[in-house]
Amino acid sequence: MYKSGIKDIYLWNRTYSTAQEVAKSFDSLFHIEIIKSLDDFNDTFLSTPDVIIGTIPAEYTLATDFPSRLFEKPFGITIDMSYKPRDTPLLITARQHPGWRTAAGVEVLLEQAYHQFKMWLGLDAPKQAMCDALFEQGEKLVRLS
């Protein structure tokens, strides 16, 4: 996020004290606004996000946890780091808003694997072979491009 030029971050964590610790750790790089509830986006904040990154295991979330106001901007990106199930409640909700692109956690893992392969071996990663090894035959990845 730092390299992308993002300066303002809204942070919601299941544990408020953990959110405070994270915010303090990065206060020299970002302005981090801690929110107590995702419902706070209804009236509290002037700006809705352009990028949403979910890090909560999907089995602990429901589509109703993500208010529509989060996706109020006409375009945005939602990334869910959770990879089981591949289509998480956050990603399903984001896809209901035209203009919002999504990336599943498994796609993030694959991208990391490609770069690590190159770093460790000095060779281009065999992307198709890696995808085939990970996914059942016929399943396709939707990539951010």
Secondary structure, 3 states (H helix, E strand, C coil): CCCCCCCEEEECCCCHHHHHHHHHHCCCCCEEEECCCHHHHHCCCCCCCCEEEECCCHHHCCHHHCCHHHHCCCCEEEEECCCCCCCCHHHHHHHCCCCEEEECHHHHHHHHHHHHHHHHHCCCCCHHHHHHHHCCCCCCCCCCC
